[in-house]
Amino acid sequence: MSEQAQIFTDDLSPEVAGTYLQSGLLAVDSEAMGLLPHRDRLCLVQLCDEAGLVSLVRLSAGLTQASQLQKVLEAPAVIKLFHYARFDVAMLRHHLGIRVQPIVCTKVASKLARTYSPRHGLKDLVLETVGVELDKSAQSSDWGAVLELSEEQLRYAANDVRYLIPAWRKLETMLRREGRFELARRCFAHLETQVDLDLLGYSSVFEH
């Protein structure tokens, strides 16, 4: 992989984990065999710091712990940035026992800030805010053969975190300008509780 992307198996190296722990903001994403944590296994975790250092962590089937990854994702001084954090945080919690905090979600931020648009997927968000068109053709593909992922899959996975921080910077500016940043912050804080509810099988608990 080019552009500073590094590939690891089952965990980050202590050296790279140490680098990420020095970052105030870290973009994170994951790939899995499906959308249900109790059924589908977690296959890949991607990270990118503010300096553009991208790491792809391939996870073997049955892996239940990744200590360096956990140290980074639970570090209170490092903000973890996701697009649709609700899914990724649930997968990391269920499969690796990682309780990610603190969390920022660009999908939530986009819905609060970009009220003029019905399109809040990562592809549309990055195109508008960063001016980069992501190739999403590898999105629905077999991520299970982690040691045999194609160059296309690896490039797709890396790009999903590579542009997330500049996209968030634009959204943060919009949220502050429109007076919705504090609302967004409260929504981000609720995500941990929402993931608890999801993993326990609750739905619509706030409805009548």
N, C-alpha and C positions, 0 to 999 in steps of 0.2 A: 504493500500500500504506500502511496506517495503522500506528500504534504504532512509529514510528521506522524502518520498513523502507525501505531504499534499494535501487534497482535499477541495476546496472552492466552493461556489455557488454564481455566479453573480459578484464577485469581490474578490480581495485579502484582507486580513486583513491589517489594518494599520501597525501592527507589522512586518509582512512578507514583506510588501512593503518597510518599512524602512530598512530592512535587504538587500533587493535587491538594494536599492538606494546607498548602500555602496559598491556595487560590480562594478568593472571596466568593466566587461564583463558578459553578460547575454544571455544564449541560450533560444530561443523562438520558439515555433511551434504552429500550430493550426489545429483543425479538423473541418470539415464542412459537410453539407449534399451533397455537390457537388463542382464543380470547378468554378461556375459563381457567383460572388458577388451579382449581381442584382437579381438573382433567388434563390440562395442557402444560407441558414442561417449558421452563425457561431455558433458552438456548444461547443467548448472546446479550451482553451488556456493553453499551457504548458510552464513552465519556469524552468530554472536551473542555479544557479550561480556557481562561480568558486569553492565554497566549496562543491558542490554537492547537495545543497538544492533544491529539486524538488517540484513544486506546480502545481496542475491541477485545473483550474478554469472552472467550468461547467456554461454555459450561458443559461439562460432561453429564450424561444422563445419570441421575441418582445423586448428584452433588447436593449437599445440604448446608455447606458452609464455605465462605470465602472471606477469610479474616481481614485481609488488606482492603478488599472492596467494602466490607462492613465498616471498617474503621473510617474510611473516607465518607461513605454515605450517611453515617450517623454523626459525623463531626458537627457540633453545633455552630462552629464559626464559618462553615462553608455552606452557602445557599445552593441547594440542588434544584436545577431548572429542568422541567420536563414539558413535553407537549402531550396533553392528556395524562397527567400524573396519576390519576385514579387507577389506570390499568397497570402502569409500570410499578408503582409503589405496592400494589396488591401482589403482583408477581414476585417482587423482591422479598416481601414479607413472608409469603406462603412458602416459597421454595428455599430461600436462604436465611430466613429468620432476621432479615435486616429491617429495622424500623427507621425509615428515611426521615430525616428532619434536618434543617427547615426546608420547606418546599415552596417553589414557585411554579405555576402552571401557565404556559403561554396560551393554551386553548381556553382556559377560563378568562385569562386576561384579554384575549382577542374578542370573546363574546361580550365582555364589559366595555371594551374600548371601541371596537370596530362595529358599532351598531348599525352602520350604513351597509354592511355586507352580510349575506347569509352564509358565506364561505369561510369557515374557520379551521379547515384542515391545514396541516403543515405546509403542503405544497403552495397553496394560495397565500398563506401568511408570509412565507419566505419570499415569494415572488414580489409581493407588494412592498414589504418592509426592507428587504435586502437587495432586491433586483436580480435574484438568482432563481432559475427554474430547475427544480429538483426532478430527477428521473425516478419515478415511483414504480417502475415496471417490476422490480424485484420484491415489492412489498408482500405480496401473497405468494410466497415460495416456500420450499422445504428448508427450514432452518435447523432441522434436527441433526443433519450430518455435519456437525460443527467443525470437524477437522477437514472437511472437503467443501467448504463454502466457496462459491465461485467468486471471481474478481468483481463481477457485477453486484453480487450480494454484499461483499465487503465494502465496495464503494458506496452503495446505497446506505448501508448501516452507518458508515463514517459521516456521510453528508447529512444524515438526520440529526446529528449533534453539532456538526461544524458551523452551521449558520444560526443555531438557536439563540446564542447569546446576543448577537447584533439584532435579531428580531425582537428579543425581549427588551432591549434598550429602547427601541422605537415604541413598543407598546407601553413601557413604563412612562415615557414622555407623554404619550397620549392620555394615559390614565391620570397622571398628575394634572395635566392641562384641563381635563374634563371634570376634575373633582371626584374621581372614582378610585383613586389609589388605595385609600383606607378600606373601602369596600372590598377591593381585590385582595388586600392583605388578610382580611377576615375570612374570605373564601378559601384562601390558601391554607390558613390555620385549620379550617374545618376538614380538609382532605384526609388527615389522619383518622378522624372519626368516621368519615365516609368509607374509607377502606376497611375499617373494623366491621362496619355494618355489612359491606359487600361480602367479606370473607365468611361472615356468620349467616349469610343467606337472606338478610333482611332487605326489603324493598319498600319504597314509598312510605316510610315511617312518619314522614311529615305531612302526609295527606290526611284528609278527614276520615 
